[in-house]
């Protein structure tokens, strides 16, 4: 168990990534963890954490309006996972996306800078790379071409966090597309959408079949954040890491074939839906500098979710209600 007595604030800690991170923080470290979340998708992912009563605390609040001075009191690290995640919900609620993903994040960072926070970890996305015209894997210093409201809010945040607020030690983590079982499962993720189609429609529909996407398991995302925390003394004041692995750059058709094989369903390639994104990512930097490598692979997740569906552990409630498009209260 890693020994740390510092206090961490995890904004968005009840979510898909957040609850996976908090699980590992409480199990593997001695950090004191405060989760801040508005419970937009409920809070049952947090229930078991209250057993760590001396190290876990929960605060309900809205990042857009909360008093950050009070929230940051006594904290050494801030991890901001709070966001409207993905293009569908951001496109449906563009004002909220800008308010939460950018404006509230920067307001939090500015307050963290005043509090002399040891490190601010901002969770971003490889979607920032947008359309790359070659199949050469792009590294952290490659050009950013955000093509959606979601990625634009992330790039705008990165620009201020990395170029301004010089007194705030900041690490930006650009995650590959997430997948994997977690306490708060989602089905608006690429691999999970393919699985959902295979299960509910007995056919997989693929658009942009030859486009590249990098994947990373949600548990590996949690592991990467802990790697940043436990290597804080080695980190630069400002830096960026792509999080994933080179062998998990996939063309969408390859992922569809993996799912189709497990569910024994056909694939239909369609051009009726357009998605201009195409990006193959290099993850050499995080492996070279921090010795971080993912331990999970998509095939195991496909089988895990298939078994959960076949045994009704996952039912229509999860397939439909966990999709990230809901009414937002502004």
N, C-alpha and C positions, 0 to 999 in steps of 0.2 A: 504494500500500500504506500502510495506517495504521500509524504508528510508535508502538509502545508496548513497553516493556521489562518491564512488571510481570508478575507471576505470577498465573495464574487457576487455581482449582480448579473442575473441572466434575464434580459428582457425578451419576452416571447417564450418563456421557459415551459409553457404548457403545450406547445405545438409539436409538430412532427419531429423536427430536429431538436428543439429545446428539451423535450422530455427525455429523448435519447441521451442528450448531453448530461442532464441533471442526474440520470441514473448512473452514468459512469463517474461523474464527479463525486457522488456520495459513496459509491461502492469502492472506488479505487484511490481516492485522495482524502485528505483531511480538511479540504476547503470548507468554509462556511458558505452556504449557498442561499441567496435570496432570489426567488422567482417573482418577476413582475409581469403580469399578463392581464389582458382584459377579458379572457375566457370567451373569446369570439366563437370558438369551437368546443366549448365546455372545458371542464377541468379534471375529468376522471383519470387522465394520464398522470396526475400528480398525487393521487391518493396514497400510494405506498410510500412516498417520500416523507410523509409526516411521521413515519417510524424513526426517522433520524431527527428526533425532536430537538436535539442540542445543536444541530448543524443545518437545519432546513427551516426556511421561513418563506411564507407566501404573502404577496401584496397584490391586491386587485386594483387595477387602474388603467387609464387610457394614456398612452404615450403622448397623445396630442395636447393633453391638458395638465398633466401631473406636475407637482412641485419637485423638480429634479434635485434641488438643494437638499431637501429632506431625504429623497430616495437614495442619494449617493453618499450620505453621511456614513462614515466608517467603512466604506468599500475601498478595496485596492484594485480590483479588476472589474471591467464592464464588458459584457458580451451582448451585443445587440442583434438578436434574431427577429425582433418584432418587425413585421412587414406584411403588406398584402403581397402574396407570393404567386408569381406566374402571370402570364399575359391575360387570360380570361377575366380574372377578377379585377386586375388593374385597368383593363379596357372598359369594364362595366362601371367601375368607380374611379375614374381618373383623378378627381379632386382628392378623394381619400388616399389614393396611392401616393400622390405628391405630398400630402400632409404627413402621412405616416412614414413612408419610405425615405423621404428626403428631409423635409422641414423639421419634423420631430427628432429625427436622428441627429441632425446637425445641432439642434438646440441641446440635446443630451450630450453630445460631444463637447460643445462649448462649456457646459457646466462641469463636465468631467475634467476638462483642462484646468478650470479654476480650482478644482479639488485635488489637483496633483495626483490623479489616478495613475497607478503603475503602468497599466496597459489597457488600451481600448481596442477591442477586437470587433471588427465590422465584417459581417457576413454578406458577401457579394455573390456574383454568379459568373460562370463561364459564358453565359448567354451574352455578356457584354461584348464578346468578340464578333458576334453577329454573323455576317456573311464573309467567309474567307474563300477566295477564289482558287486556292490551291489545296492539295491534300497534305501539305507540309504542316506538321504540328506546330502550333503557335505558342510561344512562351509569354511570360508575364510582361515583357516589354514590347509585345506586339501591339498593333493598332487596335483600338476599340471602335466597334461599329454597332452601337446599340440600336436595335430595330424595333423595340417595343417600349411601351410606357414603363414597364417593369424594369428593363435593363437601363433605360435612360435615368430613372431615379437612382439606380445603383451607381452608374457612372458619375452622375452629378455629385453624389455623396462622396465617392472616392476622391474626386478632384479636390474637394475642400479638405477632407481628412488628410490627404497626402501632401497637399501643397500649402495649406494654411494650418492654423492651430499647431504651430511648430513645437509648442511646449507639451503637447499630448502624444506620448508614445502610442503609435497606432499600427496594427497589423490588419491588412485587408485579406480576407480569404475568399477567393473566387471558386466556388464549388461547382463541380460537374453536376449534371442532372441527377438528382437523388432517386434512390429506390430502396426497397427493403421493408421488412416488417418492423413495426414500432408500436409503442403504446397508443399513439394517435395515428392510425394508418390513413394514408391518402390515396385516392385513385385518379388524381389529375396530373400524374407524373407519367412520362413517356412509357416506360416499361410496364407500369401498372395499368395504363390505358389499354395497352395491347392485351394484357391479361384479362381485363374487364370485358373487352370486345369478344375475346375467345370464349369466355364463360357465358356471357349474356346473349350474344348474337350468333354464336357458333361459327364465326368468321372474323378474320382480322383484316381491318382496313388500314392501308398504309399510304400516306402521301409523302412526297419528297423522299422516296424510297432509298435513293443513293446518298442522301445527305448524311453527314457525319455528326454524331453526338457523343460526348464523353459522359460516362456514368460513374457514380460513386454511391456506395451503400450508406444509408443514414447513420449506421453505427460507426462507420469509418469517418464520417464527418465529425461525429462526436469525438472520436479518437484524435482527429487532427487538431481540434480546438484544445484538447488537453495537452497535446504535444506543444502547442504554442505557449500555453500557460507554464508548463514545466521547463521550458527552455527560454523563459523570458530574459534571463541575463545574457543570452547569446544573441538576441535579436537586435536588429537595427532600430533606430527611433521610428522610422517609417519604412514599411516594406509590404510587398504583395506576394502571395503564394497561390498558385493554382492547386486545387485539392482534388486528387483523383489518381489514376494510374494509367500509364501509356497503353497497357494491354486492355483497357476498358474504353478505348475509343471505338465506337461501333457505327457502321452504317445502319440506318433504321431498318432496312430489309433484313439484315442479319439478326437483329433483335426479334423481329416478327417471326422469322424462321425458328428461332429458339422456342418461342412461345407456342407456335403452331405445332411443333413436334410434341410438346408436352400435352397439349390439349387435343391433338389430332383434329385440327380444323384447317380449312383452306385460307389462303391469303388473297386478298383483292387489292391490287395496287391501283390507286385512284389519283386523278389530277384535279378533282373537283375542289379540293381545299389547297390553298397556297400557303407555304411557309418558307420565307426566303433564307432562314438561318441555315448555316452550314459551317461547322467549325470543328477542327481536330486539334486537340490540345496537348502540349508538352507538360508533363508533371515532373520533369527532371529536377527542378530547383528544390522542391520540398524534400525529395528523396536525398539529394546531394547534401543539402545544408542541415536538415533536421532528421535524416534517416527515417522519414515517415513513408510507409507503404500500406495501402489498403489490404485487408485480410479477407474480404468477402468478394464474391463474384455473382453475376446475374443468374446463372443457372440454378444456384441453390435457392435464390429468392423465388424464382418462377415455381420451383417445386414446392417451396414452403407455402406460398400463397395458394397454389393449386390444392394442396392438401387441406388448407384452412377453408377453402370454398367447398370442397367435396365433403367435408365433415360439418358444414354449416357453422363453423367457428367464425367465418366471415359470411355475412348474409347481405341482403339488399340494403339494409340500414347503412352498412359501411360502404357499399359500392356507390350509393347515391348521395347520402348525407355528408360523406367525408370529402366530396369534391369541393374545392375552394371557391365556390361562387355562392355567396349568401348576401342578404341585405345588410348593409353596414349602417350603423347609427352614427351620424356625424354630430 
